[in-house]
Amino acid sequence: MIKEIIMPKLGETMEEGYLVSWKKNEGDKVEKGEILFEVMSDKTNFEVESPYSGYLRKILFHPSDQPIPVTTVIAYMTDTLEEPIEIKEEMGDVKVEEKEEVPIVETEKEKIEEKGERIKISPIAKKLAEEHNIDITKVKGSGPDGRIEKKDILEYIEKLKIEIEKETKETTKTKEEYEVLKWSPLRRIIAKRLTESKQNIPHYYFQGKVIVDEILKIKEIKEREGEKYTITDFLIFLTSRVIEEFPLIGASVINDEIRVYKNIDIGLAISVSDGLVVGSIKNANEKTIKIISEDRKKLVERAKDGKLTEEDIKGTNFVISNLGMYEVENFYPIINPPGVAIMGVGKIEKGVFVENEKIVLKNYMYISFSFDHRIIDGAYAANFYKRLKEVIENPSVLLFKNV
């Protein structure tokens, strides 16, 4: 029995995937549940298990940087190696067939000879053309009745030399001026998702300064106790608690539905060798900062190794993107669909503030936000920011209750 292997739909928003590798070869025996191939989608690689037991008989698509629409048949399996298969799959203008015939293309010379026409050419010109592999059907003769003479072949050879030199110069010039980089599957996905985000989501932005002296004090205390946390760990912890009060911030838009979730997962933007991926800290509002820190380290490690799972990228609706470690003061990130909000975090700096009519020096950083105006109104977002600023600047109550 012939069984179809398709490009799977690995998420509600997935429309296409990139075939990364096959784990089996044609003719190999495959057990149900065994890893059959690897796919990239939503900037993450997934290992796909075989839905059947049998033999991998025909691979229709091989790894490339071209996307394949979901549900497209990419291979066939059979119960035995003896079963005959006649396969003809079409995808757009691309045809994949079990047997392929190579068409015979006639040269212009052969067509002329078939019609009984004879090309007039002098013996010297003919010999010269053969020595230089010249197609005489492309040479215009200047002799009587259009006969090709020696000078016609020499002029044609000179014309070819000029064209070749011109092409060589243009190629050399291009190489000197710039280098053409090939689009990787990850970079294509990033480009497509960000373009769709800016085209389809009405973004609006705002920013503010938050004083982080209290967070730095707690961070130092914990380090003396042998527990090392990053600013990102604190932000995940505190932001997840504030989203409990403002659930729309963690919502998403899927299939024209506004979905508000009971679980509060925080997406984390992670830089990898070929771009940026977003992983998820699950149920962050229910975890201590210690567990959040451990989860973050494991998530970043899997992302760097290209081993994020489908579960790792679920729940990446509200995203934190921290560029402070790169000395970035402030920026406005693009919303990561299907989410409706994202936060950008800048570097920590020292600044002068007025407190109780006195000038004091404090540590602060900029946090910025991008919101989907279809879902989140300005006043709602402003109240969320106001509350988040309060807990970032006075984190002790929340932290020491949950540490």
Secondary structure, DSSP 4 states (H G I P E B T S, - for coil): -EEEEE----STT--EEEEEEESS-TT-EE-TTSEEEEEEETTEEEEEE-SS-EEEEEE---S-SS-EETT-EEEEEESSSSS----EEEETTEEEESS-PPPPPPPHHHHHHHTT----B-HHHHHHHHHTT--GGGPPP-SGGGPBPHHHHHHHHHHHHHHHHHHHHHHHHHHHH--PPPPPHHHHHHHHHHHHHHHHS-EEEEEEEEE-HHHHHHHHHHHHTT----HHHHHHHHHHHHHHH-GGGG-EEETTEEE--SS--EEEEEEETTEEEEEEETTGGGS-HHHHHHHHHHHHHHHHTT---HHHHTT-SEEEEE-GGGT-----PPP-TTBSEEEEE---EEEEEEETTEEEEEEEEEEEEEEETTT--HHHHHHHHHHHHHHHHS-HHHHHHH-
